[in-house]
Amino acid sequence: MGTYKLSLEAESDLEGIYYTGVVDFGLRQADDYYGGLLERFQRIADAPLMYPDASNVRENYRRSVYGAHSIYYRIEADRLFIVRIIGQQDTSSI
């Protein structure tokens, strides 16, 4: 099983996604979406090359789309590093 780490920005993104989910869709749906994101993180860590290259955003980045969000990550020697989890925000902040 692969390992992953979230950047501080990705942790903040995840918190914001959960909070917005609770406000807009309710606790149960927010919990389900949050759980799905965590499952996707693990799936990415287990098979990081399964998802497409995102070098058009930043060199050595890859992207996995989950629901309304894009998970940007890079493969490091000992783990997967999740850089950002963004919706329709500008990718220049990645």
For each residue, the residues with C-beta under 8 A, 3 or more apart:
1: 42 45 46
2: 42 44 45 46 47 48 79 80
3: 45 78 79 80
4: 41 42 44 45 73 79 80 81 82
5: 79 80 81 82
6: 10 11 14 41 82
7: 10 11 81 82 83 84
8: 11 12
9: 12 13 83 84
10: 6 7 13 14 82 83 84 85
11: 6 7 8 14 15
12: 8 9 15 16
13: 9 10 16 17 84 85 86
14: 6 10 11 17 18 34 37 85
15: 11 12 18 19
16: 12 13 19 20
17: 13 14 20 21 33 34 37 69 85 87
18: 14 15 21 22 30 33 34
19: 15 16 22 23
20: 16 17 23 24
21: 17 18 24 25 29 30 33 34
22: 18 19 25 26 27 30
23: 19 20
24: 20 21
25: 21 22 29 30 33
26: 22 29 30
27: 22 30 31
28: 31 32
29: 21 25 26 32 33
30: 18 21 22 25 26 27 33 34
31: 27 28 34 35
32: 28 29 35 36
33: 17 18 21 25 29 30 36 37 67
34: 14 17 18 21 30 31 37 38
35: 31 32 38 39
36: 32 33 39 40 66 67
37: 14 17 33 34 40 41 66 69 71 85
38: 34 35 41 42
39: 35 36 42 43
40: 36 37 43 44 64 66 71
41: 4 6 37 38 44 45 71 80 82
42: 1 2 4 38 39 45 46
43: 39 40 46 47 50
44: 2 4 40 41 47 48 50 51 64 71 73 80 82
45: 1 2 3 4 41 42 48 79 80
46: 1 2 42 43
47: 2 43 44 50
48: 2 44 45 51 62 73 75 80
49: 62 75
50: 43 44 47
51: 44 48 62 63 64
52: 62 63
53: 61 62
54: 57 58 61 62 63 72
55: 58 59 60 61
56:
57: 54 61 63 72 91 94
58: 54 55 61 72 94
59: 55
60: 55 74 75
61: 53 54 55 57 58 72 73 74 83 94
62: 48 49 51 52 53 54 72 73 74 75
63: 51 52 54 57 70 71 72 73
64: 40 44 51 70 71 73
65: 69 70 71
66: 36 37 40 69 70 71
67: 33 36
68: 87 88
69: 17 37 65 66 85 86 87
70: 63 64 65 66 85 86 87
71: 37 40 41 44 63 64 65 66 82 84 85
72: 54 57 58 61 62 63 82 83 84 85 86 91 94
73: 4 44 48 61 62 63 64 80 81 82 83
74: 60 61 62 80 81 83
75: 48 49 60 62 80 81
76: 79 80 81
77:
78: 3
79: 2 3 4 5 45 76
80: 2 3 4 5 41 44 45 48 73 74 75 76
81: 4 5 7 73 74 75 76
82: 4 5 6 7 10 41 44 71 72 73 85
83: 7 9 10 61 72 73 74 94
84: 7 9 10 13 71 72 93 94
85: 10 13 14 17 37 69 70 71 72 82
86: 13 69 70 72 89 91 93 94
87: 17 68 69 70
88: 68
89: 86 93
90: 93
91: 57 72 86 94
92:
93: 84 86 89 90
94: 57 58 61 72 83 84 86 91
